[in-house]
Amino acid sequence: MGFTLSNQQQQLSKIATGNGHGENSPYFEGWKAFDSNPYHPTKNPHGVIQMGLAENQLSFDLIQEWVLNHPEASICTAEGAKEFKDIANFQDYHGLPEFRNAVANFMGNVRGNRVTFDPDRIVMSGGATGAHEMLAFCLADPGEAFLMPVPYYPAFDRDLRWRTGVQLLPVACESFNNFKITRAALEDAYEKAQKANIRVKGLLITNPSNPLGTVLDRETLKSLVTFINEKNIHLVCDEIYAATVFTQPSFISIAEILEEEEVECNRELIHIVYSLSKDMGFPGFRVGIVYSYNDAVVNCARKMSSFGLVSTQTQRLIASMLSDNEFVDRFIAESARRLKARHAKFTVGLEEEGTTCLKSSGGLFVWMDLHKHLKEPTFEAEMALWRIIIHEVKLNVSPGSSFHCPEPGWFRVCFANMDDQTMEVALERIRNFVLQDKEAAVVAMKKKKRCWQSSKNLSLSFNRRSRFDEVMMSPHSPIPQSPLVRAT
Amino acid sequence: MCMLSRKATCNSHGQDSSYFLGWQEYEKNPFHEVRNTKGIIQMGLAENQLCFDILKSWIANNPDAAGFKRNGESIFAELALFQDYHGIPEFKKALTEFMSEIRGNKVSFDPNHLVLAAGATSANETLMFCLANHGEAFLLPTPYYPGFDRDLKWRTGVEIIPIHCTSSNGFQITETALQEAYLEAQKRNLRVKGVLVTNPSNPLGTTMTRNELNMLVSFVDEKGIHLVSDEIYSGTAFSTPSFVSVMEILKERKCDENGSQVWKRVHVVYSLSKDLGLPGFRVGAIYSNDDMVVAAATKMSSFGLVSSQTQYLLAAMLSDKKLTKNYISENHKRLRQRQKKLVSGLQKAGISCLKGNAGLFCWVDMRHLLRSNTFEAEMELWKKIVYEVRLNISPGSSCHCTEPGWFRVCFANMSEETLDLAMQRLKAFVTEYYNVPEVNGHGQNSRLNHSRRRSLTKWVFRLSFDDRSPIPGR
């Protein structure tokens, strides 16, 4: 009597019933594994530690302190309430002028005030997620394409393609030269598109890179600008991790390149995506920004921003916070210092056991090289290893294949979304896994020659496992499991 | 110059419509009670500014909710990090309970079937992405909210086919009009995926009758298509007949029991922008009984989530049942009074309107003031009203009304004094322009014959060039 599934599917759109949302990717699978068994130092010490979420949780104390000392920044306190009506009523898609001014000011600060940003070119969006989709709608028609260097953030497949019909074409980058974006690779990708009759409308880069954590050097940035200018295609620069750069080489924004004298470029091709989700640690506030040097794009994007404006309550808070230059300078410096310390602790800890990561100077994660632990240099082996890491080592990390990495064995591991003690636990688990894996390799080798050795080694690894369990009973917790999120 | 997308370069954003042009004129010369008394009074913006005092007083008495605190402890970090597209559970629970309360608790809503969106703008667009493919169509009764041209069509590629409603029966939807619209779509080779209605109606300011709702449900059931009911004004139904939600109709028809599956194809859109007067906070929602729609819409909500800061504040506010009860009834009372004031002011100017019982506006009949029964004449009159009378109201053509001469006039976004002034200006305009005697309170006015009206038109134009304003100063 009821409709069959195919009938139901016909009732809905292809977009709704297809897989374009990309949530079948292992990137999200790991999240689900964490959600069903989340680590807690006392309540669930054997749970999965979340290392797949690029969040910046190291500097909230600074922000909390600021919020407490500035009650007027909230429209709901006694100090700020007189503005409640005007703010709650304000739905102009230009955004509160003080918000745009503060964001422009902050973006300049983050870039060491080497460049300034025009508040009138700032367009709001529903996070960087909304910003990317919006730009795709503005710059490309269905079937047209953006070039994207690999590896790249998995959700771009959803953000840029799902509802827009735009395609993403990979630009090959390899580990032998640290995944540098080369002119040759760009040309190659472009030519492939031409041959396949796909019109390329732009190139999208994330700088600092997710998942690599590296920054683009000046020469590379210039060569990108030259390339897009020659081809007359757009360049979208996602600079969402701009303030997470904690050491040399430092961050160079595309905005700086445009100011260089010898750089010749049609500025109307350049667009920046930004957000406060990573630099400030505010993903819940949904503050996304599109900054375009192209007036027509600013106009169009502004109209489209109706679909994802920033809550004026939040605009007001952000405007207040980010115009406090003294606080901003202090925050940026301290946040970078803490990220540097955490990154160092993590990478040094890993290196002690012979686990290396790509050398990086920013981001909230490391790009870990585990190819030694692959049974064979294939993506199937990478998936098998990943499942061991999730289900046995109990760490949610993100496999390189979900980032479209062309080489198996790389994993993105986040380090800024937990406290020191949890990080120690995670490190210990990794160390133990690495050791066990080495031992297992030795055992396997020896087993070929002398079978009777195996029981001794098993008891050795058994002892190691109980030490493993002790370590996991760390009493300190990161942010306690949020009662706001009820695991189902 | 590099090409942008077709979406970027076309007009489908709908902002060339007079609806938005009037806004722009207002922006250039906005009325202010003290600073710019000759400015344009904004009557084209459906905002609810009548009950902020109630919300402000609640906030003053509930500092925790406002200040990122729970039991005095800061939860700033938790909120700042919360980006789960399922939303804060307490917020969705409070919102669904509020929606129930507005409907007299005759229906209940399951928070698991509620999807948050960045305003009704985003909710409507998301539903289109879920329910229709590029090139497919939705039927909408006219007149309808001008923003739908952007929200439903622009980026989705969905088409709107109008269901023509006329003043002959108070603009109610008839079976004939529905069938005609459906046939029109077929003639144009467009696959109809559903019907979208706004109930209470924008711009009519009326609630849909039980008859209309039943007819719609039967229609979409028979055709196997969707019904989207935008109930954004559900909390503004201030007088009888009372508001009936399509969800009530489904319940009465026991739709979830008889296996027809139509209940899965009825979806409700909601928002706090009108009922609570909080358009700046961007709180919208989609409610659907179809799990696949909920799943898809939830994923799509990534493009426009509600700020966790706002979710938290409103969760606390809407969970306070004393507040919601008081707010709903006080809101009705104040809207009713204010609407009455507008209607009587219009009557004094010899202008009548559609009898309305909801919304933040009246659907005003100025057909008798048109030079001719054409949209050109409507535009002419509208321009006079914007530039000479200095009132920004919305012409019916911008709402796709099929009959010229109707205007949407908002009443809840200004003070009483400003409304009084607007009515005075209007009355003076009608009196001078049409050279009619003072009208009595029963709304009688005499019509001019065409030739006399034409010469008057020339006279008024000369007057405006002579810099003599018909509008009394303050």
Interface residues (C-beta under 8 A of the other chain):
Chain A: M1 G2 F3 Q8 Q9 Q11 L12 S13 K14 I15 A16 T17 H21 E23 E55 Q57 F60 I63 Q64 V67 L68 P71 S74 I75 C76 T77 A78 A81 F84 K85 I87 A88 N89 F90 Q91 G126 G127 T129 G130 E133 F137 C138 L139 A140 D141 P142 E144 R158 D159 R163 G165 K201 N232 I233 H234 N266 E268 L269 S277 M280 G281 F282 P283 G284 F285 R286 A296 V297 C300 K303 M304 S306 F307 G308 L309 V310 S311 T312 Q313 T314 L317 I479 S482 L484 V485 R486
Chain B: M1 C2 L4 S5 R6 K7 A8 T9 H13 Q15 E47 Q49 F52 L55 K56 I59 A60 P63 A65 A66 G67 F68 S74 F76 A77 E78 L79 A80 L81 F82 Q83 D84 I88 P89 E90 A118 G119 T121 S122 E125 F129 C130 L131 A132 N133 H134 E136 R150 D151 W154 R155 K193 G224 H226 G259 Q261 K264 R265 S273 G277 L278 P279 G280 F281 R282 V283 D290 M292 V293 A296 A297 K299 M300 S302 F303 G304 L305 V306 S307 S308 Q309 T310 L313
